[in-house]
Each structure stands twice: as C-alpha cells, then as structure tokens.
Amino acid sequence: MTKAKKGVTFNHNPLLRSELPAWRPRFVLLCLLGGSLALIGRAAYLQGVNDQFLQAKGESRYARLLGVPATRGKITDRQGDVLAVSSPVKSIWAIPEDARLSPAQTRQLASLLELDVNEVNQKLAVDKEFVFLKRQVSPELADRIAALKLPGIHDQREYRRFYPGGEVTAHMLGFTGVDDKGQEGIELAYESALAGKPGSRRVVKDRRGNVVEDVQSIRPPQDGKEVPLALDNKIQYLAHAALKQAITDNKAKAGGVVVLDAKTGEILALANAPTFNPNNRVHLTGEQLRNRALTDTYEPGSTMKPFTAALALENGKFTANTIINCAPGRMTIGTATISDAHPHGALSVAQVIQKSSNIGAAKMALAFQPEVMWKMFDNLGFGAPLKLGFPGEVGGRLRPAKSWRPIEQATMSYGHGISVSLMQMANAYQVFARDGDMVPLSLLRLDAPPLHGTRVFSPQTAREVRQMLEMVVQPGGTAVEANVPGYRVGGKTGTAMKLVGGRYALKYVASFVGIAPISDPRLIVAVMIDEPTAGKHYGGSVAGPVFAQVMGGALRTLGVPADAPLKPLQVARQGSTSAASGESM
C-alpha cells in the first residue's frame, strides 16, 4: 500500500474549496427577505383589507344557511269552510358517515319508522352527506326517535297537506306531493299563490349537524295566500253522494256532475266517479285521478238539440209551432240513414225537443249553411278549452265547417260527430238560463256577479227554448224522472252510443243537463253516466234522477224560493221506460 507523502494538501479538490462568489449570499438574503415581505403583505391584506375569503372558509366549517319553509295557504269553500290545510310534520334524515348504529339500534329505528332493517341499512350505506329515512312522520314519532339520541340521525320540520273532505272534493282540489307542492287540481292551478315564498336563517352547527346557535334571520318566510273557491261544500256533498249511488245502482263505469250558479258563472260543485282519497294515495290508478268533467270528452247526444232549435228560432226560419214531418221515423241522407228511437209523425219544433226526435233536429239543421251552425257551436264554447286554468282541461272536437258533409251536419244537430266535456255542456246551457248570454266560469268565489256577458241568442229565443226544456220533464217528455217537487225545472236528456275502435258499439253515455227554477233560473246541473249496464241506458231514466236529487238539494241549500206545487208529478210505470224516458240518440 502506497502511503501519502508528507506536506500534501487537498485544497485542489473543488468540493472542498470554501470560497463562494461575493454576490451569492447577498442574492439569497434578498430573496428570503423579499419572500418574507410578500408573506407579511399577503397576510396583512387577507386579514386587514380583504378578510371575506378567510371568513367564508372559516364559516364553511361551522355555519349553515337553512331554509325556513313557508306555510302553504288554505283552500276554503265559499262559506269559509276549510277544504285543504297544511299540518306540521317532521322528516327523519341521517348523515350516513356519522350514523354508526349498532344492530340493536338499527332494529329499534326501523321498527319505529315501520321500515325493513335491510332498507335502513341500505340508506345508511350510501356515499352521501344527507339522506332521508322517512318523510312526513308525526311530530310525536319524531320526538320518540330523537329521545333515542342515535348518532347521525336527525329530524326537520315540514308540512303535510290534509283534506277534511277526503274523496268528496278530491278531483276539484287535487293534492300535493311530499314536498308540499301542487300535483293536481286547484293545488296545481294556484300553486304560485298557495305556496308562498320560503325564508332562510343562518345557524352555527357542530360536526354532527346539531344547531348550536341561531345567528340571524336573513329572510322571513312569506306564507301562502288563502284561495277561496266558488265551491259550496254542502252542494258538493250532495253531488258526490248522488253520483256515487247512481254509479252503483246502474253498474256504470264512471260518471260526473257539475253544478253552476247561472247568475254568476261560479262552479258550485264538481264531482267525479271513481274518485280517490287524497289523504291516502297508496293504491292509486289513472282511472281514479281523472277529472272527467274537464279532461274527458264524450258525444253529448240529444243534449245538443236545444241549441239546434235555438238556431232555428233565432234566424226566423222556424217558430216554436212550426210543424216538421218526422214520419216514418227514418231519413236517408246520401248513403246513410238516421232514425228515431220511437217513430213520430208531424211534430212542432217544441215537440221535437220534448220527444227528442233526431229527424226533426236534422231537418232544422239542414236548413242552414254549415258555417252558420259551426259559428253557433263556436260561440257556445265548443271545440276549445274553457281556459279555467285547470290542469288537463280539454277542448273537445269540432271540425271546421268546410269539411262537413250533409250527413255529418245532420248528426251533429243531435250530438253525434262532435265531442265535448261535461263542463262545456254545463257552460253552454247558460244561454237558456241567462236569457241568451254567457259569462265566464269561475273556480273562485266572486264578490259580485259579472256586469256583462257574451250574447249568443236573443232573450226571446232563450225564453222560448226554456219553455221547451220544461216540456221535457212533463208528462209526454223524455225526462219525467228529473222533476223536482216544489220547483219548475227544465232540461234535456242525452243518450249516445260510444265509439270503440272507430265504430259505434252497444255501450252508452247517458246524460242530462237542466236548469231551475224556470221562472228565474238560478242553477245549472249537468250529469253524465258512462256505460250503465244494469238494464237502463236512457238519459232520462239513468241521469234524470241524479239531476233531480242534486238540483232539489242545491236549491233548498241556497234557500231559493219554490215556484211550483210541492206535490210531485205522478209518472206512469207500466210498460217499458220508453213512455217516460225513451229518446232518440
């Protein structure tokens, strides 16, 4: 091994040299000093000049902005009786990360919530910061759960809609969802007024989500407004009960009843069957939810004949006593033949309505150009929605006049080849109850009747047709069962075969639309029974009794003075129903 020589140094190794450039330490010192000054300046800026950023970051750790729900407005009837009101309830929610429950605690929670244990475990296993376990539970149940002091399990205040009338007012009112927002009916139509505007408040929460301090109220909630309906709760109950009984007695598929105030256009009752309970919507089908009086259309049948007669009188081509030859009870137009249910000979215009002759109505209609008849239908509100603002409202079917063939014009004169809703029919009969004019219908209570209406017929024409409608319920007419003891009433029956697959089938829609008292009309009642199958299908014998029950009860409820003897008319029962209630369709 070679030994190092004495006197040898290692200064020639560049790694061991101690000399540095003179500028280097100064440069490093300046950089450190500059960085320190920048940090000091930034800290001063954030804490003294612009402290919002750090403040927001800090508050995000403990402060929360909570919504304050507004109380949904009440819905009342015209007398102020509550039809829909929101009651306070609570919803149970969880922070899954904090909800570390033992199996026993989970079983206890699931039992109180009436849920399956596996369902609770699945909800608590999700990767979310917030999850609902069950919505809209009673405050008492929420308090029992809170007393368990389960980690990560909380409750919050909400509202649940309650409908005292249940199924009676279901289709008129509709209902709300779990978030207390309108889903159907008035609840949806007047959502903006009923819902109000939620408020907000700032709170301090701990890491488990518990409110430690209520800091401030940022915006107070604005509660929803009360919506006063034109509906009369007592008349609504009458309509519902009468319709329900008629559906049962006639083994019918469905039906509807509408009651209007002829003086104001207010909708006093609207009932449909089948119906549902808006307080318990667990087992609902589309059939139950359909507001048939507004969303379904049907061929109105002979209830259209009074309008044909009114057109004939208004244009001066006919009078009430003009004789029309209806023999032999059949009439061929082109390749098609129309007929009366019961053959008639010579009938006056008034008798055409009383006996409900298809031949008589067709001959009157064919005396006019299609455009004249179409304009009348249009003025009556057929073929277009009534614009009530009700969800799902339909306008029916009224084809342009230029496409009408003679046979189609003839059949439309007695309600075939045109489709309407029950509400449209009730609305159109205003022209007979109001001496020839019409006012807009109203879902809401009116403080005063409308000042002006839209004129369709002259007062003289309306009064003459009104007399014909009264003949319909008298002996010899098609609706003697529609009589109301103590009141003069009038109306028109309708019996129409239903279209199935583009062809008429042996399924019927029986209807009746009438007014009372005839001396000074106050109410219009329209009744429709869909597919009666208990042996009767004529409007006079199926829908007529419903009209009588509803109209009589409603007139007495409103305190309308009687204008006829209290003794009811005696109706001959021998033979078939054709003598009392038979009609041409």
Secondary structure, DSSP 8 states (H G I E B T S, - for coil): -----TT---TT-GGG-----THHHHHHHHHHHHHHHHHHHHHHIIIII--HHHHHHHHHHHEEEEEE------EE-TT--EEEEEEEEEEEEE-TTT----HHHHHHHHHHHT--HHHHHHHHTSS-S-EEEEEEE-HHHHHHHHHTT-TTEEEEEEEEEE-TTGGGSHHHH-EE-TTS-EEEHHHHHTHHHHH-B-EEEEEEE-TTS-EEEEEEEEE--B----EEBS--HHHHHHHHHHHHHHHHHTT-SEEEEEEEETTT-BEEEEEEES---TT--SS--HHHH--HHHH--B--GGGGHHHHHHHHHHTTS--TT-EEE-TTSEEEETTEEEE-SS---EEEHHHHHHHT-HHHHHHHHTTS-HHHHHHHHHHTTTTS------TT----B---GGG--HHHHHHHTTT-S-BB-HHHHHHHTHHHHTTTEE---BSB--SS--S--EE-S-HHHHHHHHHHHHHHTSTTSS-GGG-BTTB--EEEEEEEEEEETTEEEEEEEEEEEEEE-TTS--EEEEEEEE---SS---HHHHTHHHHHHHHHHHHHHHT----S-SS------SS-THHHH----
